[in-house]
Amino acid sequence: MTPVVAGFWGAFFGAAALMASGALLAFIRTRHRVPLRAALVALLSALFAAAYLGGLPVADPGAEKRVLAHVAALSFALLALLLLALLGLNRPAEQGRRAAALVWGLAALVVGIGWTLQPHQALLLSSLVTIAVGLAALGITGRSALRGDRLAWVAVAGIFFVNVALVALTGIVLAQVRAWPAHAVSAVAGIAYLAAFSAAVWIRYSYLIELREVMAHGPSYDPVTRMRSHAETGQLVGAAFSLAQGETRPIGVIVISIGNLWGLEKLHGRGAANHALFVCASRLRRCVPANVEMGRLGQDGFLLLAREHEDPARLVEIARLVAQRMVRPVSLSTVPDPAAQEGRASWVADIGVGVLAAAAGHIRPSTAVTMARAMSHTAWSYASRIAWFDDGNQQIAELPLTDGH
């Protein structure tokens, strides 16, 4: 293998490794099957290419072609099932079982017929059937794409490129092609296939995440911030503060108020304000610990609630982290198309963070939220933009960004 060929295939295997690792991380965090399927696709694609490039531990050329015929049949069956699952074509369950039986039956038939042929012919048969299945899948997804299915268009691109890669790999093995352009076409097509499949997985994955939030919160789900709505946040606070008679519980309440959101809307329109809220909510979700519950508070604020919060220093640490992350500049879109380069405006959130360590049973929920929100408004006048209730002086005071100041 020449350095040029090695470079192209190195890029392909690197792309497969990147896709597999990213998908596995997403699976570990959410336990969704969609990223797990993406990791399997990346792994299968890499193993398939490695086998066709001579990675099988078989010395005899005839035996190698026989094994490759089996690899091709197994690979097209697994990839077909994964594609059906991704596009949702295996639902309802009975339809999925029939599709799986058909795919595995075809794979077994190809393998069985292959044993009656010479190794070279068996590999050619498996490759031709795989290409034919790919063309059939291209027709099915193309029909869905013409009906307006965005995910199907991505699948069409992925199936097209995987067919190109397979044809090139088959020529490399069967015709003993050694020229680097054949390897380049196959490797680049493989990378394009992985990219298209990653895009399809992301579309499906983001849809499932959105669907999970909608199912969890129903009408109380806020589509702009992808958090609990204002009404649902009030119910959350009420449930957190509800206790049995005589019981107490430490509750951490943090309110973030955005002071310049109304001015942004008046200057650039509601779309820019929604964009700003979306970015602010996304930053909150990334920096707030998983055990802290979040929700939207009014039109220009967010509430963070930490149940059983025994450590006030941890609450202060969260508030400082939020204050530092939320004031980073944002490039907002002032036109309907958020991807457009024109109509961009730089914006920095004018935030105030109010921190309150309350004791459920000693304070009403509405009072705690009102106090924290009032402190967040007061924090607009502080350099650190963080305010808290100083128990020693019994008054609202500025909380510095670091302990040394």
N, C-alpha and C positions, 0 to 999 in steps of 0.2 A: 504494500500500500504506500503510495507516494505521499509526501508531506501535504500536497494540495488536497488529495482525497481524504487524508487523515483530518485535515482542518475542517472540511465540510461535515464529515461524520462526527467529529468532536463537537461541533456546534449543535448538531441534531441531538446527540446524547446529553449535552448540557441543557438544552431546552426541555428534554424529557425529564431530566432530574429536577429542574426548577419547577416544572408543572407538578410533578409527583410530590415534592416536598411541600409546596404551597397548599396543595389539595389535602395532604395529610394533616397539616396544621389546622386548616379549616375544619376538618372532620373531628379532630381532637377537641376543638373548642365548642362545636355545635352538635356533634353526633348525627349530623345529616348524612344520608346515604349518597347524596349527589356528589359532594367532594370526594368521597371514598371511591365512587365510580370513576371520577376523573383521574385519581391516582392509579387505579387499575388500568385505565386506558393508556396512560403514559408509560407504565411499567410494561404492559403487553407490547406496545409499539416499539419500545427499546429492545425487548427480548426478540421480537420478530426481526428487526433490522440486524441485530447481532447474529442471529442464526443464519440469515441470508448472506451475511458478510464473512461467513466461515467460522463463526464462533462455536459451532457444535463440536464436541469432543469425539468426532468420528473421522477416522483416517481414510476409509474406503469411499471414493466418490459416489458409487452407486448407493451405498447405504446412507450417505449424507443426503442425496436427493430424495430417497425414500422418507427419511425423517423430516426433511423440509416440506414434503407433500403433506405429512400429518400436521406439521406446525401451521401451514397455510390454512388447512381445514379448521383446525382448532381456533386459530386467530380470527378467521372471518366469523365463526360462530359466536365467539365471545364479544367481538366488536359489534356484531349485529344486535345482540341482546342488550348491550350497553346503550347503543343508539336508540333502540326501541324504548328503553327506560327513560332516557334523557328527553325524548320528544313526547313522552306520555302515550305512546302507541301500544303499550302493553296493558292498558286499562280498558274495560274492567278486568278483574282477575281471570275470568274464564278466557277472555280474548288473549291475555298475556300467556296463559298456559298453552293455548293452541299455537301461538307464535313461537314460543320456546321449543315446543315439540317439533314444529316444522323446521326450525333452524338446526336443531340437533339431529333430526332425521336426515336432513340434506348433508350435513357434515359426515355422518356415519356412512351414508351412501357413497359419497365421494371417496372416503377412505377405503371402503370395501371394493369399489371398482378399481381404485388405484393399485390394489394388491394383485389384480389380474393383468396389470400392465408393467412395462419396464419402468425402472425408477425415473428415468428422464420423462417418460410419458405421464407417469403418476403426478410428478411435480407440475408438468404443464397443465394437466387436468385440474388440479387443485387451484392453480393460479388463475386459469380461465374461469372457473366457477366463482372464485373470489371476486374477480373483476366483474363478472356478470351480476353477482349479488350487489356489488357496489353501484353498478349502473341502474339496477332496479331501485336501490335505495335513493339514488339521485333522482329518479323519476318520481318516487313517492314524496320526498321532501320538496322537490321542485313544484309539485302540484300544491302542496301546503303553502309554499312561499308565494306562489302566484295569487293565493287567496288572502295574502296580507299577513301571514305569520312571520314576525321578525326573527324568531328563533330558527325557523325553517331555513331562512336565507343563510344564516351562519352555518347550519348543518349542510346545506348544499355546497358551500365553499369547502368545508372540511372533507366531505365525501369526494368531491372532485380532486382535491389535492392528494388524498390517500390513494385514489385510483392511479394518479400519475406516478406516485412513489412506488406503488406495487408493480406497475408495468415496467418501470425502469429497473427495479430490483430483479424482476423475473428475467429481463434481458441480460442483466449482469451475470445471473447464475446459469441460465440455460444457454445463452449465446456466448458465454465467457467474454463478455465485454470488459475491457480493462481501461478504456479511455476515461479520463477524469470528468469530461462533461456528463457522462451517464451517471456517475456517482454524484456529481453536483446537482443534477436535476432531481435525483431521488432524495438526497438529503434536504435540499431546499423545500421540495414539496412536502417532505415529512415535517419540517419545521412549520410550514404554513398550515398543515393539517393540525398540528398540536396547538397552534395559535388560535385557529378557528374553533377547535373543540374547547379550548380554555374559555374563549368568549361565550360559547354556548352554555358551558357549565356555569359561568358567572351570571348570565342572564337568568338561568333557571334557579341558581342558588339565591340570588338577591330576591327573586320572586317568592321563594319559599320562606325566607327570613321575614319579608313584608307580610306574607300570609299568616305566619305564626303570630306576629304582633297583632294583626287584625283579629285573629281568632281568640287571642288572649284577652284583648280589651274591647273588642266589638265597637259599638258606636262611640266609646270613650277614647278611641285611638285617634291621635292627632297626626294626620298624614304629612304635615309640614316638618315637624320636629321628630316624627316617629317615636313619640313618647306618649305617656298618659295625657289626656286632655286636662283642662283646668278642673272640670267637675270630677273626673276620676282621681285627680291628685287630692282633692278635698276628701274624698272617701278613703284614700290611702292614709292620709293623716289621721282621720277619725279612727280608723282601724288600729293604727299604731299606738294611739293614745288610750284606746279602750282597755280598761283594767277591771279586775275584780275589786270589791270593796276593800279599802285599806292597803292595796298593793301599789308599789311604785316601780318605775322603770326608767333608766336613763335613755333619753332620746336626743340625737344630734340633728339639728335643723339648720340647713344652709340655704339661703335664698340668694339667687343671682338676678339682679335687675339690670336691664340694658337701657341707658338713658337717652341714647341718640337714635333709637329705632324709628320713632315717630318722625323725626326730621329726615331720616333716610327715605322713608316712604313718601313724604311730601316732595322731596327733591327728585327722586328717581322712580317713584311708583311702587305699587304693592309687590310687583314681581321681585324687585331688588330687596325689599324688606323680607320677603319669604326666603330668598336666597340667603340672606344674612342669618335668619333664624335657623335655617337648615344647617349652615356651617357651624354656628355656635352649638347647636344640639349635637352635631357629630363630634365636635371637640370634647364636649362634656362626656359623651359615651366612651370616648377613647381614654380619658384620663381619670375617670371616677372608678373606684374599686367596685367589684362585682356585688359586694354585700350592701352597697348603698343604693337605695331606690330613688328613681328620678321621675319628674313629671313637669308638665308645663304649668306656669303660674301666671294667670292673666295673659295679656297680649304681648308683654315685653319681659317676661321673667321665667325662671326655672326654680324648682324646689328640689333639694336633695335631702333625703331622710335616712338616717342611720339608726336602726333599732338596736337596743341593748348596747348603747355606746358608752363603755366604761372608761375609755381613755380620751380625755379632752385634747391631749396633744395630737392624737391622730386626726381629730376633727379639724384642728388648726392646720395640720399638714395638708389635708384635702382642700381646705379653703385657699391656701397659698398656691397650691398647684393649679387650681381652677383659675385664680386671678392671673397667674402667669401665662396660662395657655389661651385664655379668652381674649387677651389684648393683642394678640398677634394680628398683623394686617391681613385683610381679606380682599381678593380681587373679585368684585361682584359684577354680574351681568345686568345691564340695564335694558337689554333687548330680549324678546321672547326666546331666542335661541341661546341657551347658556354656553354652547360651544363656540359661538361666534367671537372672533378676535376684536371686532369693533364693539363699541358700547360698553367698555369695561370701566369700572370705577373702584379706586382703592378706598377701603373703609376699615376703620378700627373701632371695635365695640367699646363704648363708654360704659363700663360695667361697674357695679357696686356689689360687694359680697357681704352679706350679713350672716354672722355665725352665732348660734344660740345652743347652749347645752342645757336642755330642759329636763324636767323630771315629770314623767307622766304620772298623774295622780295629784300633782301639786299645781298644775297649770292647765288651762283649757286648751284644746288643739287650736282653735281659732286665734286665741291670744298668742300662742307660741309663733304661729305663722305670721301674724300681724307684726309682732315684735321683730322677727327676723327680717321681714320685708322693710320695715321702717329703718332698721340698721343698714340694710343694703342701700337705701336711698341716701342715708347719711354718709355712707362710704364714698359716694361720688365726690365728696369734698376732701377726701383723704388722699395722700400721695400713694399709699399702698393699695387703695381701693378696697380695703377689707375693714369691717367694723365688727366688734363683738361686745358683749355685755361684761364689763369689769365688775366682778362680784365684790372686790375690795372697796372700790369707790362707789359702787351701786349706780353706775352710769355707763352710757355707750362710749367706747373709746376706740381709737385706731389700733389695729393689729398690724404690726410691721411685717414685711415680706420675709424677713429673716430674723432669727433670734438675736443677732448681734446689733440690730438697729431698732 
